[in-house]
Every structure is written in C-alpha cells, then in structure tokens.
Amino acid sequence: MTETIKTDCLIIGAGPVGLFAVFELGLLDIKAHVVDILDKIGGQCAELYPEKPIYDIPGFPTVTGQGLIDNLMKQIEPFGPVFHLNEMVAEVQNLGTPTAPLFRVKTNADTLFEARSIVIAAGGGSFQPKKPPIPEIETYERESVYYAVRKIETFRGRSVLIVGGGDSALDWTLNLVPVAKRVTLMHRRDDFRAAPHSVEQMRALVRDGAMDLRIGQATKLQGQNGRLEHVICRDNDGGEFAVACDAMLPFFGLTMKLGPIADWGLSLHENLIPVDTEKFETSVPGIFAIGDINTYPGKLKLILSGFHEGALAAQKVQRYVYPDRRVTFQYTTSSTSLQKKLGVA
Amino acid sequence: MAKIQFIDFGGTARTVEAEPGSTVMEAAIKNGVPGIEAECGGACACATCHVYIEPDWQEKVGAPSSMEEDMLDFAYDVRPNSRLSCQITVTQELDGLSVRTPEKQA
C-alpha cells in the first residue's frame, strides 16, 4: 500500500505560474508538492519554447522560456518543493468542509495526497500525445496503437510501424529494432528533425537490412477486433502502399487537453475555470486556479498575471492552513523573518 | 488591410480583414475563425494552425522555412501546399488570399 503524502498545498502544474506559487506560499510557511504530467519542470516554457525569448516579464527585458524556469527554480529553492513529474492528477475527493477544506488526491501513478488546499496552475491543460485523426484509430488503441512506450516488452516479436521524424520516433526506432520482429519507420519526408546521430544510426540499420524506412503518411488502418494487420499509406506522389504490422506508434508531438480537471466538480466556462479576483478561488472552497487556466472579467493570459494571482491565492490558502494566525503583511526587502525563510538573513 | 478567406473542412468560407505585418494565424484568432487553434500562440512550436494554401496562391505565399517544415512533421495530412499560418506574414500582396483548414488540428 502506498503511503499518503500529507501537504498544506498541492500545486498542479510545474509551469512558471505554479513555480512562483511555491514562492508565495513558502513565504507564508505553506509547504507545497507539485505534480506535472511532463517529465520535466517548466510547463509550456520548457516544452514549447525553451529557446524563444519572452519580452514581458517585469525586470527582464528579455529572457528565454528555459531561462525563466531556471531562475524561478533558483528563487524557490529555499522552500524545498517536492516535484512529482510524469504524473497527472486523476481524482480529487473533497473530505473537508467549506471552512476547513481537505482533499484526497490520486494521480494516475497512484500517488496519494491529502492536501489542505489545491492550486491548479495547469496552463492550457495537460500535455497529451497528439492522436493523428486517422479514421477508427480509437478501435485499435487498446491492442495495437500506442502513443508512448511504457514497456519495451510489449513490442517483443511484433511488427511495429513507427510514424514520425522527431526524436521520439527515432529513439524508439533504434530501441525497438533489437526487440521487435520488424520495425518500419515512416515519415512524410526523407528529412528528419531528430538528432543527426540517431538519424545516421537509423540509416545504417536500413542499409544493413535490419529495418525498413518508408516515406509517406498513414491514411487508413485495417485489422480485426482491434488488432491491427495493415496500415494503408499514401506516398508523396499520391500512390498507395500498405505496411503489414500489428503495432503502430505514432509520434506527432503533444497537445494540451483539460483532461480529468473537468470531472472534479468545478464550475467551468469554455474549458477554463472561473475564479474570483480577490482570492482566485474556484467554485469549490480550497481549490484555487491561477494562470492561463482560469478566467475572470478582464483576464489576460500573461505569465505576470499568473504571478499576481498566485500571490493573492496564497493569502487565502494561509487562512485555511493557519486559521488562527494573525496576518501581518511583510516585505521581503525589510522583514527579517521573511529573509530567514529565504536563507538570506 | 488585406482580405483573407478561410474555408473550413465542411466547405464553409469566412473572410476576415487582416492587418499587413500581422500573421494569417493572428487574423484567424482575432476573428474567431474555427479550425485554427494556435496553442502555442504563434511561436512555431505546436503545428495547430496548419492550413492548406489554395493552388492559385501557393506561389505568392511561398514555401515553408526549414524550421516550419520540422514543425509540420507534427501536423496531420501534410500536403505540398501545407503551411503553418503563424509563419505567413500578411502583406498587401496577399489581399484575397484563400486557405483551407484541415479536418482537425490536434
């Protein structure tokens, strides 16, 4: 049985806004755990535009997505947040009362939390693999179509078609060639964005006859009872060809979906979570939403707005975590007690 | 201003006004044109603003850059006239441009 992790606050989303919430909560002695579905910290900044400059972070004329995340990580280090990456919050159960909230939270990896507050900083939602809109692809998702490799053994002795030209496609091609009966890599052009070294290795395997490379795009799946037999493909001159396979791995990158948040009993408006602008609390007391995922009159989807929202939400979280505390507002520039928490006094 | 026509998968055409210097994606989002998602907000990082350029316009619009080609790998049903609309800058020359949006972006 897994142990339940007790925490003052559970933050969902390790993007810039979730990270800065760790800081604002930390100043108020509120400890946080952070869950994110990606395998790395940084959310969209790290996944979508690590190298791209951002020009509207106050105090930084320019900073890259990854640069901002690195700085935030340095800033929140004194508060020792615990990260749970590669996990998505699946269930939220409300065990408390409106004045003393308590949530039981379970992730898709079966990690259990008991949290006195939840801050949803999930941006555009959770990153999930893009599914190519091939007709009837869902029929094959249980037994033949996979969007990620969880266990290499799943593919032992099978004829695998891998689709895509990025690092995921190439890495799994190289890793599955020794395991699978036959690996076919298909890409829409004979040019790959993946690391050149992997591309060279793949080309060598093709030359040695250890795998196949086809140029084209999948248009139709054929099989029976959810078991794939052929993938019908179109080459760039309009010709059709079939690839015999019983497993297919399409790698078309990631997209953002609201995901299970929709099932937690929160009021939603067009896939966004309405909040008030005093505490950024949702329709469920104790659950807050900050950053791109929330909505309110005048909302701007800016990182800096998310920072502000986190600061105000933290004040209300404090009321739940320390109901008897006399609240005095303090500045980091002058308060020795805040400076001690930051490790600078 | 330049007029840009978006024809959706079902064949419905919508024409919007676009300011020269902005992108075709921005014109779509600003006017609530369905079929363009632009998850990443125009950073050429998501391939959810994929469009097909109508044949008459292909030459004027030109070919994608290599960065855009790489990103098009994440789009579905890529054709020779595929472009990411966040990478097409509107000019007066493109007044009347017509593009089709795919069945699904992501």
Interface residues (C-beta under 8 A of the other chain):
Chain A: Q44 L48 Y49 K52 G124 K130 P132 P133 G164 G165 G166 H187 R188 R189 D191 R193 Q217 N236 F252 G253 T255 M256
Chain B: E39 C40 A43 A45 C46 A47 T48 E69 D70 L72 D73 F74 A75 Y76 D77 V78 P80 E103 K104 A106
